[in-house]
Structures are given as C-alpha cells and as structure tokens.
C-alpha cells in the first residue's frame, strides 16, 4: 500500500508535493481453480475461475490491522460520476459529501481496504443519483472486496483445448461469451492471448507472448528478453516493456487503447493506462509499480516513487517447447486520478495528480522437485503433456506452481477468507 504522509498539506501543492511511503508487503497464498467446465463442439472449453486467498503473516511485513491514509475513493467517485449532472443534483451531493465524506481516508485498516471492504453510505447515494448505464455491483469498497472464493468475479473464459492443433492450446477465444471486450477500438478490443497459466508449445521461440488478465479487461503482450535456466530446465524470459502501457505516442499501433473521442486522444501520457472502462467508469489508471517505464511527469508530481527495473519489471519465463511456465512475476499498480471537479468543494481546487494507491505482485516459480517432473514431461509426446496437464495428472508441473500462486505484494495483495476466521 502507499501511505500518504502529508495529505493535510495538499492545499500547498505544488510547493509541497504529496509524499507516499510503502507499507507491506502483505503476503497471501492464492489458489486458482477452474470450475463449471463446459466442453464445446468446436474444440474449446468454457470455464470460470475461482480464486482463494489466505493471509500468510510469516511472509508479510506488517499486520492486516496496519492503518493507511490515502484518497477517499468513494467520495472521489461520487464527484466524478456526477460531474456532468445539473447544478441542483451536484449541490445536494456536495452537501452530503461535506457532511459524511472526505477527500482523504485517514487510518483505514489494510483488512478493510483489501477484502473486508469499507462500509460507506455514499455508495448507495451514488447508485441512487447516478442514472447512467454504469452499474456498481458493490455495497462496500475494497480493492479485492467480493473476490475471495467467487466463481463469477473474473467472468467466464473460453479457450482452445488443442484437440485440433497444439499451436492454439490455451489460447482464449472469448471472455464473458464475447470475442471482444466492448471497451476498446480495433484490435485493442479483441479477446486474445492466454490466461497466463497455459501456453501453446512452439517449435521455434516466439518473439512475444500475450496474456489476458481480467483485472484490467485487456491483453498484455510481453517481449522476448533473454534465455534463462532454472534447475537445468531451459527457458525464455519475456518482459513488459514501454509498449504495454503506451497510448500511441511512442507506438502508433497502441492508439486504440484510448477510448475517448479521437480529438481527445491520447488522454494520458505514456506508461499509465486508463482502465476506467474496466472499473465501472471510475477514474482508475494502471501502471507498472512506482510508475516504472512511465512518463517522468508521474514520478515528479509526487515524492516517494522509486522505479526500479530489478524490483518492478513484469516478466514471465516459459519453456517454449511445451509452454510450461518456469518463473513468473506479474505486478501492476492501481492509481486514482485526482482532478478539479466543478461543483464539489473537495475537488474544485484540487491539483491534477495521478495518485498511487496500491501495487501487487503475483509470484510463482518452479521448485527443484517440480523441475525434475518438468524434465520428464519434456520427454513425453506433446499431446500427452497437454491433455494430462489440463486434467491435472502431469499437472503438478503447473497445477501446483500456478494453482498455488504466492502473491507477494509490495503494495497490496489480498485477503479474504471468511473474515470470521481471520478475526479468530
């Protein structure tokens, strides 16, 4: 988590810049299960994904009762969602915000901000007054609220089984029953890549690989970087470079990630992705941790950011002949866009800032024992490997490496197992 240490001095910006200090990491085990499998006639399978998180205090630096100060996300969203409403509505909501809201949340616990959720009546007000097509399906706010043990949060996935060709095994064809997300233009709106747990085998090493994280409703493409060896299993490392969150400024092909009107694109400087369409219209933006590889204006607008390739690079290493993941470090940062919003006292004179809220890391690596099994799998006929893998027999190779993922979050990760258990 990012803790805002001088939030009381925001009115002095830019003379005094907001300062953020990392809290954590708060470490959780993360278990993935595919549920509700439906085998389709076109050699695809449709499934849902259940994820379960368990807090691991021995691997954490801090407690779930640690207190965090940062933006009040509910108040910000109330003003942002209603920014184009009539004056009467805005005055009414502004009155409620000044009575019950705040620009900054002070001393909210990690457990509340992760899975337990912050209870705030303003959410009900937003739903009542906001008559747009935006549907907010939550009664509390938490970065991972409603996700623990949920079969539906990530949506449904349809992917190739490999029966009609191993070159497509694991490749997604649909998300939530559609081939397009409905959020971005052109190729940016296509559902493509894999779920990140199963890759098609390749006789030749591909120059890039793509995965589709439902958390951001889009595909991420990683570029070939270097060869690695893990317990004598040879693999190729793929990294997220500055193409991932470009918006057409450096790489014209990335212009379709902007979902604003053409005259307003690009709508954000490179290195930060506008995820509003994926987050119910909220002014939420995604980047690599500490704005790594982002335009320097994001790091100079605040203090406390220390982007570092060693710590903040997003990468996946796979054995290309089989597609077995060897080493994974997937990490992203969530930011909220603080901006002037007319008609709301808290925000009328607010600076225009990208505020870092939380960053999380999913870490998985092949153990020596599993590496020995991977070597055995490399000697098996390719079809046998993948059929066995998907059903979970030879699946120790990834079935444990990926179905038990250790989320080491330097700014977040999550918890949620029934809260009664956490409190006992």
Residue pairs with C-beta under 8 A, 6 or more apart in sequence:
1 22
1 23
1 24
1 26
1 66
1 68
1 70
1 110
1 113
1 357
1 358
1 411
1 412
2 20
2 21
2 22
2 23
2 70
2 304
2 356
2 357
2 358
2 359
2 411
3 20
3 21
3 22
3 23
3 68
3 69
3 70
4 18
4 19
4 20
4 69
4 70
4 71
4 104
4 355
5 19
5 20
5 21
5 69
6 16
6 18
6 19
7 18
7 69
7 70
7 103
7 104
7 106
9 16
10 18
10 103
10 104
10 350
10 351
11 349
13 351
13 353
14 301
14 351
17 301
17 302
17 303
18 302
18 303
18 353
18 355
19 302
19 303
19 304
20 302
20 303
20 304
20 305
20 356
21 304
22 304
22 410
22 411
23 62
23 66
23 68
23 110
23 411
24 60
24 61
24 62
24 66
24 110
24 409
24 410
24 411
24 412
24 413
25 60
25 61
25 62
25 361
25 408
25 409
25 410
25 411
25 413
26 55
26 60
26 61
26 62
26 64
26 110
26 114
26 409
26 412
26 413
26 414
26 415
27 55
27 56
27 59
27 60
27 406
27 407
27 408
27 409
27 413
28 53
28 54
28 55
28 56
28 406
28 407
28 409
28 413
28 414
28 415
29 53
29 54
29 56
29 404
29 405
29 406
29 407
30 51
30 52
30 53
30 362
30 404
30 405
30 406
30 407
30 413
31 51
31 52
31 53
31 54
31 403
31 404
31 405
32 49
32 50
32 51
32 197
32 402
32 403
32 405
33 49
33 50
33 51
33 52
33 403
34 47
34 48
34 49
34 50
35 47
35 48
35 49
35 50
35 151
36 46
36 47
36 48
36 151
36 156
37 45
37 46
37 47
38 45
38 46
38 47
39 45
39 161
40 46
40 158
43 160
43 161
43 162
43 163
43 164
44 158
44 159
44 160
44 161
44 173
45 158
45 159
45 161
46 156
46 157
46 158
46 174
47 156
47 157
48 151
48 152
48 154
48 155
48 156
48 157
49 151
49 154
49 157
49 195
50 149
50 150
50 151
51 147
51 148
51 149
51 150
51 153
51 154
52 148
52 149
52 417
53 115
53 144
53 147
53 148
53 407
53 413
53 414
53 415
53 416
53 417
54 415
54 417
55 64
55 415
55 417
55 422
56 406
57 63
59 406
59 408
62 110
63 110
64 109
64 110
64 111
64 114
64 415
64 422
65 109
65 110
65 111
66 109
66 110
67 107
67 108
67 109
67 110
68 105
68 107
68 108
68 109
68 110
68 113
69 104
69 105
69 106
69 107
69 108
70 104
70 105
70 355
70 357
71 103
71 104
71 105
71 336
71 338
71 355
71 357
72 101
72 102
72 103
72 104
72 105
73 105
73 141
73 282
73 336
73 357
74 101
74 118
74 120
74 122
74 123
74 126
74 141
75 97
75 101
75 102
75 103
75 122
75 346
76 103
76 283
76 336
76 338
76 347
77 126
77 282
77 283
78 93
78 97
78 101
78 122
78 125
78 126
79 93
79 94
79 97
79 341
79 343
79 344
79 346
79 347
80 281
80 282
80 283
80 341
81 126
81 130
81 132
81 134
81 281
82 89
82 90
82 93
82 126
82 129
82 130
83 90
83 341
83 342
83 343
83 344
85 93
85 129
87 343
89 129
90 343
90 344
91 343
92 129
93 125
93 129
93 344
94 343
94 344
94 345
96 122
96 125
97 122
97 344
97 345
97 346
98 345
98 346
100 120
100 121
100 122
101 122
101 346
102 346
103 346
103 347
103 350
105 118
108 118
109 116
111 415
111 419
111 422
112 118
112 142
113 142
113 143
113 358
114 142
114 143
114 144
114 145
114 412
114 413
114 414
114 415
114 416
115 142
115 144
115 145
115 147
115 148
115 414
115 415
115 416
115 419
116 140
116 142
116 145
116 416
116 419
117 138
117 139
117 140
117 141
117 142
117 145
117 146
118 140
118 141
118 142
119 139
119 140
120 140
120 141
123 136
123 138
123 139
123 140
123 141
124 139
126 136
127 136
130 136
132 281
134 280
134 281
135 280
136 280
137 146
138 145
138 146
143 334
143 357
143 358
143 412
143 414
144 414
144 415
144 416
145 416
146 153
147 153
147 414
147 416
148 414
148 415
148 416
148 417
149 416
149 417
154 214
155 175
155 176
155 214
156 174
156 175
156 176
156 177
157 172
157 174
157 175
157 195
158 172
158 173
158 174
158 175
158 177
159 170
159 171
159 172
159 173
159 194
159 195
159 198
160 168
160 169
160 170
160 171
160 173
161 169
161 390
162 168
162 169
162 170
162 200
162 383
162 386
162 387
166 200
166 201
166 382
166 383
166 386
167 200
167 201
167 202
168 200
169 198
169 200
169 201
169 323
169 386
170 194
170 195
170 197
170 198
170 199
170 200
170 323
171 192
171 193
171 194
171 200
172 191
172 192
172 193
172 194
172 195
172 212
173 179
173 191
174 191
175 181
175 191
175 212
175 214
178 191
179 190
179 191
180 189
180 190
180 191
181 189
181 190
181 191
181 217
181 218
182 189
183 189
183 217
183 218
183 259
183 277
183 278
184 218
184 256
184 257
184 259
184 277
185 256
185 259
186 256
187 253
187 256
188 218
188 254
188 256
188 257
189 256
190 219
191 212
191 219
192 210
192 212
192 219
193 209
193 210
193 211
193 212
193 219
193 220
193 221
194 200
194 209
194 210
194 211
194 212
195 211
195 212
196 211
196 212
196 213
196 316
196 325
196 328
196 330
197 325
197 398
197 402
198 323
198 386
198 389
198 390
198 398
199 209
199 318
199 323
199 324
199 325
200 323
201 320
201 321
201 322
201 323
201 382
201 385
201 386
202 320
202 321
202 323
203 321
204 320
205 224
205 236
205 320
206 224
206 320
207 223
207 224
208 221
208 222
208 223
208 224
208 238
209 221
209 222
209 238
209 316
209 318
210 219
210 220
210 221
210 222
211 219
211 220
211 222
211 316
212 218
212 219
212 220
213 220
213 330
213 332
215 278
215 332
216 273
216 275
216 278
216 286
216 332
217 275
217 277
217 278
218 257
218 273
218 278
220 240
220 244
220 314
221 243
221 244
222 238
222 239
222 240
222 244
222 314
222 315
222 316
223 238
223 239
223 240
223 241
223 243
224 236
224 237
224 238
225 236
225 237
225 238
225 239
225 315
226 236
226 237
227 234
227 235
227 236
227 237
228 234
228 235
228 236
228 237
228 317
228 326
228 327
229 235
230 317
230 326
230 327
230 365
230 366
230 371
231 366
231 368
231 371
231 372
232 371
232 375
233 319
233 324
233 326
233 366
233 371
233 374
233 375
233 378
234 319
235 317
235 318
235 319
235 320
235 326
235 327
236 317
236 318
236 320
237 315
237 316
237 317
237 327
238 315
238 316
238 317
238 318
239 313
239 314
239 315
240 288
240 293
240 313
240 314
240 315
241 293
242 250
242 270
242 271
242 293
243 250
243 251
243 254
244 288
244 293
244 314
245 270
245 271
245 272
245 273
245 286
245 287
245 288
245 293
245 294
246 254
246 257
246 270
246 271
247 254
247 255
247 257
247 258
247 265
247 266
247 267
247 268
247 269
247 270
247 273
247 274
248 254
248 255
248 256
248 257
248 258
248 265
248 266
249 266
249 269
249 270
250 270
255 265
255 266
257 273
257 274
258 264
258 265
258 266
258 267
258 274
259 274
259 276
259 277
260 267
260 274
267 274
268 274
268 285
269 294
269 295
269 297
269 298
270 294
270 295
271 287
271 288
271 291
271 293
271 294
271 295
271 298
272 285
272 286
272 287
272 291
272 294
272 295
272 298
272 335
272 354
273 285
273 286
273 287
274 285
275 284
275 285
275 286
276 282
276 283
276 284
276 285
278 284
282 336
283 336
283 337
283 339
284 334
284 335
284 336
284 337
285 334
285 335
285 336
285 337
285 354
286 332
286 333
286 334
286 335
287 294
287 298
287 332
287 333
287 335
288 294
288 307
288 312
288 313
288 314
288 331
288 332
288 333
289 307
289 311
289 312
289 331
289 332
289 333
289 359
289 361
289 410
289 411
290 299
290 305
290 306
290 307
290 308
290 311
290 312
290 333
290 356
290 359
291 298
291 299
291 305
291 307
291 333
291 354
291 356
292 307
292 308
292 309
292 312
292 313
293 307
294 307
298 305
298 354
299 305
299 307
301 353
301 354
302 353
302 355
302 356
305 356
311 410
312 331
313 329
314 329
314 330
314 331
314 332
315 327
315 328
315 329
316 325
316 327
316 328
316 329
316 330
317 325
317 326
317 327
317 328
318 324
318 325
318 326
319 326
319 374
319 378
321 378
322 374
322 377
322 378
322 382
322 385
324 366
324 374
324 377
324 397
324 398
325 364
325 366
325 398
325 401
325 402
326 365
326 366
326 374
327 364
327 365
327 366
328 362
328 363
328 364
328 365
328 402
328 405
329 361
329 362
329 363
330 361
330 362
331 359
331 360
331 361
331 362
331 410
332 359
332 360
333 356
333 357
333 358
333 359
333 411
334 357
334 358
334 359
334 412
335 354
335 355
335 356
335 357
336 354
336 355
336 357
337 352
337 353
337 354
337 355
338 347
338 350
338 351
338 352
338 353
338 354
338 355
339 347
339 350
339 352
339 353
340 347
340 348
340 349
340 350
340 351
340 352
341 347
341 348
341 350
342 348
356 411
357 411
358 409
358 411
358 412
359 409
359 410
359 411
359 412
360 407
360 409
360 410
360 411
360 412
360 413
360 414
361 407
361 408
361 409
361 410
361 413
362 405
362 406
362 407
363 405
363 406
363 407
363 408
364 401
364 402
364 405
364 406
365 401
366 374
366 397
366 401
367 401
370 396
370 397
370 400
370 401
373 394
373 396
373 397
374 397
377 385
377 389
377 394
377 397
380 388
380 394
384 394
385 394
388 394
388 395
389 395
389 397
389 398
389 399
392 399
407 413
407 414
415 422
